[in-house]
Amino acid sequence: MDAFTAGILQRIRKTEQDLNRALESGDDFLAEVEQSELDDLRRLAAEHGVSVSEEALPSGA
């Protein structure tokens, strides 16, 4: 796995975790920000042919 792929997958995993924390805490604004970031990261990954399946995402941040 190249550095770009590893980096984007790690950022997606962290953003998913941040989104879940925002949702759990009821912070709607932060949840919107994190969802937007997640959408951007997934779009960027797709544009570069990076698969974003659960198995591909690194565990831990």
N, C-alpha and C positions, 0 to 999 in steps of 0.2 A: 504494500500500500504506500503510495507516495505521500509526501508531506501535505500537499493540498487536500487530498482526500481525508487523511487522518484529522487534519485541522478542522475541516468543515463538519465532519461527523461529530467531533468533540464539541464544537460550538452548538450544533443542533441538539445534542443530548443535554448540554447545560441549559440551553434556552427552554427546552421542554420541561426540565426540572424547575426552572424559575417560573415558568408559566403555571405549572401545577401548584407551586407555593402561593403565587398570587391569587389563583382561584380559591385555594383552600382558606386563605386569609380574608377573602371577600374584597380584595383590592381590584375593583373593576378597571380603573385606569391603568394600573400596572399590567393587568392581564391583557388589555388591548395592546399595550406597547410590546409585551413579550410575544403575543400572537403575531403581530406585524413583523417582528424580528424573525420569528420562526418561519413565516411565509417567505420572507426575503431569502433566508438561508436555504430553504428547500428549493426555491426557484434557482438560486445560484448553483446549487448542487446539480439540479437537473440540466441546467445549461452546459455543465461540464461533464455530463455523463456519469455522475456519482449516484449510485443506488442508495436510497435512504430507507432501507428496510430495518426493522428492529434488530435483526441479527447483525447488520453492518455497523450499528451504532456501538461505540465503545462504552463499557460500563464504567461508572465513576467519572469524576470531572478532573 
